[in-house]
Each structure stands twice: as structure tokens, then as C-alpha cells.
Amino acid sequence: MKPFFAVILAVCLAACASAPVQKLEKNFSLPAVSNTQQVKVAVFRACARLGWKCVSVTDSSAEANFAQNGRQVWADISYSPRSYSISYKHSTGLAYTAGEEDSISPRYWRWIKRLSAQIDRELQKINQSGVNAPSQGV
């Protein structure tokens, strides 16, 4: 019985371990995605679909916020016609540790990877439709 509990404890400790905080950067080449406004639309649609709140900061950047089960994260999202990046800004309840190598709960990376994957899907939709960005902003 003791080995079973040791395995359970090891799994729990591994799940609670922290991960390094890094910027997620994506480059893409989609023929029908040709301007920053289209990428902005994809970012805002992805955020809305996943329950993130997103506000425009400049023509090529936004701040996004996500909260779940008492945990919250804020991220800066920068975008151009050929790339986007998601950078950590602030969090609560995610065991963020600043230092020589910043670290945070692996939950942060699950949320960021899910957001990035949704942005990619939204960009693909725009590319497949071949439609230019709407004339009115998001």
C-alpha cells in the first residue's frame, strides 16, 4: 500500500511543479491574411470563444485576462500581419515566482497554449474565407 501512496504523491508533486515563464511567439504565412486588422480580429475572436476578456491597447497589441477557479492571468498580445506573441503580464493564484528564471504554475501554459491554438484556428478561418478585414474595428 505504501508504494501506491508514494506514486500518488510523486504524481501530485509533478503536477504542482512550476514551469518557466517565456513569451510564446508564432509566425505564420497565410495568403489571405494580409493586414494587422485581420490578425486582431482573430485574436479577439479567440479570446471571446475561450472566455478571455480582451481590450485593445494599440493598433497592434491587446491585453487579455482570463480567470478560472480563483486564479487569474493577464497577458500582453502583440500582432502583425505575419506573427503574434503572447507575453505574461501578471497573475494571481498561479504561484508566479520572479527571479533569475521566472516560474509559474503549469496551468498558465495550458491556458496560453489553448489560446494560441484558438488564435491559429481563427486565422485559418480568415484565410479560408479569403475575406479582407471588416472596415469597423473589433
C-alpha positions in Angstrom: 0.0 0.0 0.0 2.9 2.4 0.8 4.3 2.2 -2.8 0.9 3.2 -4.1 0.8 6.4 -2.0 4.4 7.2 -2.9 3.4 7.1 -6.6 0.3 9.3 -6.0 2.5 11.7 -4.0 5.1 11.9 -6.8 2.4 12.5 -9.5 0.8 15.3 -7.4 4.2 16.9 -6.8 5.0 16.8 -10.5 1.6 18.3 -11.4 2.2 21.1 -8.9 5.7 21.9 -10.1 6.3 25.2 -11.7 7.2 25.9 -15.3 9.4 28.7 -16.7 7.7 31.9 -17.9 8.5 32.6 -21.5 7.0 34.5 -24.3 5.0 32.4 -26.8 5.8 33.6 -30.4 4.1 32.4 -33.5 5.0 33.2 -37.1 2.6 32.2 -39.9 2.2 32.6 -43.7 -1.4 32.7 -44.8 -2.1 34.2 -48.2 -5.4 35.8 -47.3 -4.2 37.2 -44.0 -2.5 40.4 -45.2 -3.0 43.1 -42.5 -2.9 43.7 -38.8 -6.6 44.2 -38.5 -7.3 40.6 -39.7 -4.9 39.2 -37.0 -6.5 41.5 -34.4 -9.9 40.1 -35.4 -8.6 36.5 -35.0 -7.1 37.3 -31.5 -10.3 38.9 -30.3 -12.5 36.1 -31.6 -10.2 33.5 -30.0 -10.3 35.3 -26.7 -14.1 35.6 -26.8 -14.6 31.9 -27.7 -12.4 30.8 -24.7 -13.8 33.2 -22.1 -10.8 35.6 -22.1 -11.5 39.4 -21.8 -9.5 41.3 -24.3 -9.0 45.1 -24.7 -7.1 46.9 -27.4 -4.0 48.8 -26.2 -2.6 49.9 -29.6 -3.4 49.1 -33.3 -1.1 46.1 -32.9 -1.5 45.0 -29.3 -4.0 44.0 -26.7 -4.2 43.0 -23.1 -6.1 39.8 -22.3 -7.4 38.5 -19.0 -8.6 35.0 -18.0 -10.0 33.9 -14.7 -10.9 30.4 -13.5 -11.4 28.9 -10.0 -9.9 31.8 -8.2 -6.9 32.0 -10.4 -6.3 34.9 -12.9 -3.8 35.8 -15.5 -3.2 38.9 -17.6 -1.2 38.7 -20.8 0.0 41.1 -23.5 -0.7 40.1 -27.0 1.2 41.7 -29.9 0.4 41.0 -33.5 1.4 41.9 -37.1 0.3 40.5 -40.5 2.7 37.6 -40.1 3.1 36.9 -36.4 1.7 37.2 -32.9 3.2 36.8 -29.5 1.7 36.3 -26.0 3.6 37.6 -23.0 3.0 37.1 -19.3 2.0 40.3 -17.6 0.6 39.4 -14.2 -1.3 36.7 -12.3 -3.0 35.7 -9.1 -3.2 32.2 -7.7 -0.7 30.8 -10.2 2.4 30.6 -7.9 4.4 33.1 -10.0 7.9 33.4 -8.8 10.1 36.2 -10.1 13.8 35.7 -10.2 16.7 34.8 -12.5 14.4 32.2 -14.0 10.8 33.2 -13.5 8.4 30.3 -12.9 4.6 29.8 -12.8 2.1 27.0 -12.4 1.8 24.7 -15.5 -1.9 25.7 -15.6 -0.7 29.1 -17.1 0.9 27.3 -20.0 -2.3 25.2 -20.6 -4.3 28.4 -20.8 -1.8 30.1 -23.1 -1.4 27.1 -25.4 -5.2 26.8 -25.7 -5.5 30.5 -26.5 -2.7 30.2 -29.1 -4.3 27.2 -30.7 -7.6 29.0 -30.9 -5.9 32.1 -32.5 -4.4 29.7 -35.1 -7.9 28.3 -35.8 -9.4 31.8 -36.2 -6.5 32.8 -38.5 -7.2 29.7 -40.6 -10.9 30.6 -40.9 -10.0 34.1 -42.1 -7.5 32.6 -44.6 -10.1 30.1 -45.9 -12.7 32.7 -46.3 -10.3 34.9 -48.2 -12.3 37.9 -46.9 -10.5 41.1 -46.0 -10.8 42.5 -42.5 -14.0 44.3 -41.6 -14.0 48.1 -42.1 -15.0 48.6 -38.5 -12.7 47.6 -35.6 -13.2 44.9 -33.0 
